[in-house]
Amino acid sequence: MAVPKRRTSKTRKLKRRTHQKLTLPNLSECPNCGELRRSHHVCPACGYYRDEQVVE
């Protein structure tokens, strides 16, 4: 059975986990009202998407 010869150090363990992190969603400014909204989504503040009112 394969057993590690030495204990994995904290630094080595943390270096391996550097890619496991949360990322923030990309936000862009709404051209209609100026609020921040997610790209390619309806604006939650004014309900506009691509210069059309979709939600009232």
C-alpha positions as CSV (number, residue, x, y, z in Angstrom):
1,M,0.0,0.0,0.0
2,A,1.4,3.4,-0.9
3,V,2.0,5.6,2.1
4,P,3.6,9.1,2.0
5,K,7.2,9.1,3.3
6,R,6.9,12.6,4.7
7,R,4.0,14.8,5.9
8,T,2.7,17.3,3.4
9,S,3.7,20.8,4.6
10,K,1.2,23.6,5.0
11,T,2.8,25.6,2.2
12,R,2.7,22.7,-0.3
13,K,-0.9,22.0,0.6
14,L,-1.9,25.7,0.1
15,K,-0.1,26.0,-3.2
16,R,-2.1,23.0,-4.5
17,R,-5.3,24.7,-3.5
18,T,-4.6,28.1,-5.0
19,H,-7.1,27.5,-7.9
20,Q,-10.0,26.5,-5.6
21,K,-11.5,29.9,-5.0
22,L,-14.7,31.8,-5.6
23,T,-14.9,34.3,-8.5
24,L,-17.1,37.4,-8.7
25,P,-19.7,37.6,-11.5
26,N,-18.9,40.0,-14.3
27,L,-20.9,43.2,-13.7
28,S,-21.5,46.0,-16.3
29,E,-23.3,49.3,-16.1
30,C,-26.9,49.4,-17.4
31,P,-27.1,51.9,-20.3
32,N,-30.6,52.9,-19.3
33,C,-30.4,53.6,-15.5
34,G,-26.6,53.2,-14.7
35,E,-27.0,50.5,-12.1
36,L,-24.6,47.6,-12.1
37,R,-26.1,44.4,-13.6
38,R,-24.8,41.0,-14.8
39,S,-23.8,40.8,-18.4
40,H,-26.5,39.4,-20.7
41,H,-29.2,39.6,-18.0
42,V,-32.2,41.9,-17.5
43,C,-31.5,44.9,-15.3
44,P,-33.1,44.2,-11.8
45,A,-33.5,48.0,-11.2
46,C,-35.3,49.1,-14.3
47,G,-36.3,45.9,-16.1
48,Y,-34.6,46.8,-19.4
49,Y,-32.6,44.5,-21.7
50,R,-31.1,45.6,-25.0
51,D,-33.0,48.9,-25.0
52,E,-36.4,47.1,-24.5
53,Q,-38.5,47.0,-21.4
54,V,-38.9,43.3,-20.6
55,V,-40.1,43.4,-17.0
56,E,-42.4,46.0,-15.5
